[in-house]
Every structure is written in C-alpha cells, then in structure tokens.
Amino acid sequence: MITLEKREAPSRFWGVATPFVAVLLTMIAGAVMFAALGKDPIAAIRIIFWDPIFSEQFASYSRPQLLVKAAPLILIAVGLSLGFRAGIWNIGAEGQYIIGALCGAAFGLAFYPSESVLIFPGMVLAGLFGGWLWAMIPGVLKTRFGTNEILVSLLLVYVAEAVLASAATNWLRNPDAMGFPGSRNLARHPGTDNPELIAGTGMHWGVVAAMIAVIAAYVVLNRHVVGYQIRLSGQAPRAARFAGVNASRMVLLCLGVSGALAGAAGLFEVSGPGGQISIDFNVGYGFTAIIVAFLGRLNPIGILFAGLLMALTYIGGELAQLMLGIPAPAIQAFQGMLLFFLLALDVLSTYRIRLTARRVAA
C-alpha cells in the first residue's frame, strides 16, 4: 500500500525542487497530450520553450515580447503573493486588472486630445485607484460581514467584464469609429501612450513598475515589520492575534495592495501593448498570475523568474498554434498542467511516501 506519512518539519529539498519537477512533468504530460492530438510532441515542446529565445527565425520578435508578456504577470503575482502568504485569497485579480485599465483609460481620454506630460502619471494613479477600489469590495464585505473573499472577488470578475463590455460599446467608445466597439487608441497618442523605453527590448513603464514591485516586496517581506506580520498571519493566525496583528487591517492591506498592482498592470497594458479598451481586452493575466505566484513559491525573486517562464509559454504557445496548428485550448490546458503538478507535488513538502504491506483480514 502507498501511504502518506506527515514529516516532522517541511522538506527543504522538495520546497526548492517542486517548481523544477513540476515544469519537467508538465513537459512530459504536455508531450503526451500533443501526441494524442496528432502533433509532433518534440517539435511542440521545442517551439514553446526553445525557439522564442534561441531560434534566429523568431527571436527578433519573441525576445522583446518576453518582457511585454511577463510584466503584467509579475506585477499582479507580486501583489497576490502578499495576500496568499497571509492566508487571504484574492482570486479576482482579473477583475481588478480590468477596472484599473478602465479607470486609467477614462482619465486619459477625458483630456483628449491634450498631449500634456502630466496625463500619463495621472492615468497610473487612476489605474492604481481603480484596482484598489475593486479589491476593497471583497475586503470590506469580509471584515464587516464575514463573507468569503474567494467567492466575492471571483464573482466580481464577471461584473468587471460586463462593465468592460459597456465601456467598449458605449461610454468609452471612439466617436470616430463609425459605431465599431472600442475606445480611441491610447498607445498612438502622445500623452496617453506607454512607449518602449529602449528600442528593441520591449521594456516599457510596466516592466519598470514590475521590477520595482519585486524589489519593494522583497524588502517588505524580509526587512520590515509588516512583512513579519504578513508571514505570521499566514503561518499562525492565533499567534498573530496574540502578537497584536489586526486581522481586519491585514485583510484590507493585502487586498488593497494586490488590487492596486493588478489595476496598474491593466493601465500599463491598455496604454501600451493593448492600446485600447475593447470587449476582449482582458486575456486572463489575472488568473495566470495565480500560477506564477505559486510557481515562484510566493517569493518575489521566484515570481520574477516564474513570470518570465509563463510569458515564454504564452509566446511559444502562439508560435505552436501558428506553426503546428495546435488548438488554443490545448495550450491553455498545457499551462494549467503546471499549476496542477505544482500543487500535487507540494504534498511532498509536508508528507513522505511510504510503501507498506497490505494487511489481509482474518
């Protein structure tokens, strides 16, 4: 019989090895899935993980896109990781990402066609505020009425998508678009654009913000009393209460920070790579960032590398669809396998596998 025996202390080896083993198992399971679809599994794995960086045919386009795709994932995942460490589960970052983009875009379009250099900083603040405000809804409901932040934040994603559709077809629609949905293109107008800072690298202000968020989160978690309180709240809630940590304030703090960072990610996307508010503006970054947070072990430095890896699967997945005809749902399933194996292998951090002889009843 195979049984699980609880370890006296969590395994450091599996704590470090789990992400790497999860990636390897994802490659193996993904190869099997691609083969079942009638595609060359070796070619699919090569295109997803190798060609975007090292192929001369694709690298000139793919390398800059790596930072473009990774920036929102890292920014959102850093915010989520603070709450996850404290045992506060914000699953609705996708909604906060949408509302942040809407608030930032609305601020910029309110001053159109002005090209003032003060508009973009105002858009950033509006994006931060929009994401924060949307995250405060589950935060206040949890602290005042004891609701479940997982359900409330998740359901608010669908509300945000409805608001997005309304904005794209009504109150933010481009009046010069002859009735077609979508706002004016922010990325093409000086003052509201988020341009590439270094030509050919893909680096824009969202990338800079993501790097700042990683550094700030690392310092807070390791060098500040707030980081200690966050870790204590997640590891020993009763001890945190005895230590004077206010549970309600911790909920509002973690949800507020994660919502603000998700809103900023939405603003940087709509003013840069996304370009405009459209019905299909959101592409799932808020949900994918959950995988990035756990793949990075809720550590800011780990999240940086996990975000780059997940961005690689986005770019490689698009190439695999183009070159091999792999369906988009298969690529999404491949990305989901990563979280599945990561969570499954996490069991080995706290339990060890034992093989015991089966007892036969007399």
C-alpha positions in Angstrom: 0.0 0.0 0.0 1.1 3.6 -0.7 0.6 5.8 2.4 1.5 9.4 3.2 3.4 10.0 6.4 3.5 13.5 7.8 7.0 14.9 8.2 8.2 16.4 11.4 9.2 19.5 9.5 8.6 20.6 5.9 11.2 19.3 3.5 13.6 22.0 2.3 14.6 19.8 -0.7 11.1 19.5 -2.0 10.4 23.1 -1.2 13.1 24.1 -3.7 12.8 21.2 -6.2 9.0 21.2 -6.6 8.8 24.0 -9.3 11.5 22.4 -11.4 10.0 18.9 -11.2 6.6 20.4 -11.9 7.9 22.1 -15.1 9.5 18.8 -16.2 6.3 16.8 -15.6 4.3 19.4 -17.4 6.6 19.0 -20.4 6.1 15.2 -20.3 2.3 15.4 -19.9 2.1 18.1 -22.5 4.1 16.0 -25.0 1.6 13.1 -24.4 -1.3 15.5 -25.0 0.2 16.9 -28.2 0.9 13.4 -29.5 -2.7 12.4 -28.8 -3.8 15.4 -30.9 -1.6 14.1 -33.8 1.1 16.7 -33.4 4.8 16.1 -33.1 5.4 16.3 -29.3 9.2 17.0 -29.6 8.6 19.8 -32.0 5.8 21.3 -29.9 8.0 21.4 -26.7 10.9 22.9 -28.7 8.8 25.6 -30.2 7.2 26.5 -26.8 10.4 26.6 -24.7 13.3 26.9 -27.1 12.5 28.7 -30.3 11.2 32.0 -28.9 14.6 32.7 -27.3 17.2 30.9 -29.4 15.7 30.5 -32.9 17.1 33.1 -35.3 13.8 32.9 -37.2 11.7 34.0 -34.2 14.0 35.5 -31.6 14.0 39.1 -33.0 10.2 39.3 -32.4 9.9 36.9 -29.4 12.6 38.3 -27.1 11.1 41.8 -26.7 7.7 40.2 -26.3 9.0 38.2 -23.3 9.2 41.3 -21.2 5.9 42.6 -22.6 4.0 39.4 -21.6 5.9 38.9 -18.3 5.4 42.4 -16.9 1.7 42.2 -16.0 2.0 38.7 -14.8 4.9 39.6 -12.4 3.1 42.8 -11.2 -0.1 41.0 -10.4 1.6 37.9 -8.9 3.7 40.0 -6.5 0.5 41.6 -5.1 -1.3 38.3 -4.9 1.7 36.6 -3.1 1.4 39.0 -0.2 -2.2 38.1 0.5 -1.6 34.4 -0.1 1.2 34.4 2.4 -1.2 35.9 4.9 -3.9 33.4 4.1 -6.0 36.0 2.2 -7.1 34.6 -1.1 -7.7 37.2 -3.8 -8.9 35.2 -6.8 -10.4 38.2 -8.6 -7.3 40.0 -9.8 -8.6 39.7 -13.3 -11.5 42.0 -12.4 -9.2 44.4 -10.7 -7.0 44.4 -13.8 -10.0 45.3 -15.9 -11.2 48.1 -13.7 -7.7 49.6 -13.3 -7.5 49.7 -17.1 -10.9 51.3 -17.4 -10.2 54.0 -14.8 -6.8 54.8 -16.3 -8.1 54.9 -19.8 -11.1 57.0 -18.8 -8.7 59.5 -17.1 -6.5 59.8 -20.2 -9.5 60.0 -22.7 -11.1 62.8 -20.5 -8.2 65.0 -21.5 -8.1 64.0 -25.2 -6.5 65.4 -27.4 -4.2 67.1 -24.9 -0.6 65.9 -25.0 0.5 67.1 -21.6 3.2 65.0 -19.9 1.1 65.1 -16.7 -1.7 62.9 -18.2 0.2 59.6 -18.1 1.1 59.9 -14.4 -2.5 60.7 -13.7 -3.5 57.6 -15.6 -1.2 55.5 -13.5 -2.7 56.9 -10.3 -6.2 56.3 -11.7 -5.3 52.7 -12.6 -3.9 52.1 -9.1 -7.1 53.6 -7.5 -9.4 51.6 -9.7 -7.8 48.3 -8.9 -7.7 49.2 -5.2 -11.3 50.2 -5.1 -12.5 47.0 -6.8 -10.5 44.9 -4.3 -11.9 46.8 -1.4 -15.4 45.4 -2.1 -14.5 41.8 -1.0 -12.2 43.3 1.6 -14.9 45.4 3.3 -17.5 42.6 2.9 -15.1 40.2 4.6 -14.2 42.4 7.5 -17.7 43.7 8.2 -19.9 40.7 7.3 -17.5 37.7 7.3 -18.1 36.9 3.6 -15.7 34.6 1.7 -13.2 36.8 -0.2 -12.6 33.9 -2.7 -16.2 33.8 -3.9 -16.8 37.6 -3.8 -13.6 38.5 -5.6 -14.2 35.8 -8.3 -17.8 36.8 -8.9 -16.7 40.4 -9.3 -14.6 39.4 -12.3 -17.8 38.8 -14.2 -19.2 42.1 -13.1 -16.0 43.8 -14.3 -16.3 42.0 -17.7 -19.8 43.4 -18.0 -18.5 46.9 -17.2 -15.8 46.4 -19.8 -18.3 45.5 -22.5 -20.4 48.5 -21.6 -17.4 50.8 -21.8 -16.2 49.4 -25.1 -19.6 49.8 -26.7 -20.9 52.9 -25.0 -19.3 55.4 -22.7 -15.7 55.0 -23.8 -16.4 54.1 -27.5 -14.4 56.0 -30.1 -16.8 58.5 -31.6 -14.8 58.4 -34.9 -15.0 54.6 -35.2 -18.3 54.6 -37.1 -20.1 52.5 -34.5 -17.5 49.9 -34.0 -16.8 49.0 -30.4 -13.6 50.1 -28.7 -12.0 53.3 -27.4 -9.6 55.6 -29.1 -6.1 54.1 -29.4 -4.2 55.3 -26.3 -0.8 53.9 -27.5 -0.9 56.1 -30.6 -1.5 59.4 -28.9 1.3 61.3 -27.1 0.4 61.9 -23.5 -1.6 58.7 -23.1 0.9 56.2 -24.5 3.2 53.8 -22.7 6.1 53.7 -25.2 9.0 51.3 -25.4 11.8 52.9 -23.4 14.7 51.1 -25.0 14.2 50.3 -28.7 14.1 46.6 -29.5 13.8 45.4 -25.8 10.1 45.5 -25.2 10.7 47.4 -22.0 8.0 50.0 -21.1 6.9 51.6 -17.8 5.0 48.5 -16.9 8.2 46.5 -16.9 9.9 49.1 -14.7 6.9 49.0 -12.3 7.2 45.2 -12.2 10.9 45.4 -11.2 10.2 48.0 -8.6 7.3 45.8 -7.2 9.6 42.8 -6.9 12.3 44.8 -5.0 9.8 46.5 -2.8 8.0 43.2 -1.9 11.3 41.5 -1.1 12.4 44.3 1.2 9.0 44.4 2.9 8.8 40.7 3.5 12.4 40.3 4.7 13.3 43.7 6.3 10.1 45.3 7.6 7.7 44.6 10.4 4.7 44.4 8.0 6.4 41.5 6.2 6.8 39.7 9.6 3.1 40.3 10.3 2.1 39.0 6.9 4.1 35.8 7.3 2.9 35.3 10.9 -0.8 35.8 9.9 -0.5 33.1 7.3 1.6 30.6 9.4 0.0 31.1 12.8 -3.2 33.2 12.8 -3.8 32.7 16.6 -0.2 33.7 17.4 -0.6 36.8 15.1 -3.7 37.9 17.1 -1.8 37.5 20.4 1.1 39.5 18.9 -1.3 42.4 18.2 -1.8 42.0 14.5 -5.2 43.4 13.5 -6.8 40.8 11.2 -9.2 43.3 9.6 -6.4 45.7 8.7 -4.3 42.8 7.3 -7.2 41.8 5.0 -7.7 45.4 3.8 -3.9 45.9 3.4 -3.3 42.7 1.4 -6.4 43.0 -0.8 -5.7 46.7 -1.3 -2.1 46.2 -2.4 -2.9 43.3 -4.7 -5.8 45.1 -6.2 -3.8 48.3 -6.8 -0.9 46.4 -8.5 -3.4 44.5 -10.7 -5.1 47.8 -11.6 -1.7 49.3 -12.5 -1.0 46.2 -14.7 -4.2 46.9 -16.6 -3.3 50.5 -17.1 0.1 49.8 -18.4 -1.4 47.2 -20.8 -4.1 49.4 -22.2 -1.8 52.3 -22.7 0.9 50.1 -24.3 0.6 46.6 -25.9 -3.2 46.5 -25.7 -3.6 50.0 -27.0 -7.3 50.5 -26.4 -10.3 49.4 -24.4 -12.1 46.6 -26.3 -14.6 43.9 -25.5 -11.8 41.2 -25.4 -9.2 43.4 -23.7 -8.7 41.0 -20.8 -6.7 37.9 -21.8 -6.6 36.1 -18.4 -3.5 37.7 -16.9 -5.2 37.9 -13.5 -5.8 34.2 -13.4 -2.5 33.1 -14.9 -0.8 35.3 -12.2 -2.0 32.8 -9.6 0.0 30.1 -11.3 3.0 32.5 -11.4 2.7 33.3 -7.7 2.7 29.7 -6.7 5.4 28.7 -9.2 7.6 31.4 -7.7 6.9 29.9 -4.2 5.3 33.2 -3.2 8.8 34.7 -3.2 9.3 38.0 -5.1 12.5 36.8 -6.8 10.9 33.4 -7.6 7.9 35.2 -9.1 10.2 37.2 -11.4 11.6 34.0 -12.9 8.2 32.3 -12.9 6.7 35.3 -14.7 9.3 35.1 -17.4 8.7 31.3 -17.8 5.0 31.7 -18.0 5.5 34.5 -20.6 7.6 32.1 -22.6 4.7 29.6 -22.7 2.4 32.4 -23.9 4.8 33.3 -26.8 5.8 29.7 -27.5 2.1 28.7 -27.4 1.2 31.2 -30.0 4.1 30.0 -32.2 2.9 26.4 -31.7 -0.6 27.3 -32.8 0.8 29.1 -35.9 3.5 26.5 -36.9 1.9 23.2 -35.8 -1.8 24.0 -35.7 -2.2 23.1 -32.1 -5.6 24.3 -30.8 -5.6 27.3 -28.3 -7.5 25.2 -25.7 -4.7 22.7 -25.7 -2.1 25.4 -25.0 -4.3 26.7 -22.1 -4.5 23.1 -20.8 -0.8 22.8 -21.0 -0.4 26.0 -18.9 -2.9 24.7 -16.4 -0.9 21.4 -16.0 1.8 23.5 -14.5 -0.4 24.5 -11.6 -1.8 21.0 -11.2 1.6 19.4 -10.9 2.9 22.2 -8.7 0.1 21.7 -6.2 0.3 17.9 -6.4 4.0 17.9 -5.7 3.6 20.3 -2.8 2.2 17.4 -0.8 5.8 16.0 -0.7 6.9 19.1 1.2 4.9 18.1 4.2 4.4 14.4 3.7 6.7 11.5 2.7 5.5 8.5 0.7 5.7 5.1 2.4 5.2 1.7 0.9 3.6 -0.7 3.4 2.5 -4.3 3.2 -1.3 -4.7 2.8 -2.9 -6.3 5.8 -5.3 -9.1 5.0 -8.3 -9.5 7.2 -8.5 -12.8 9.1 
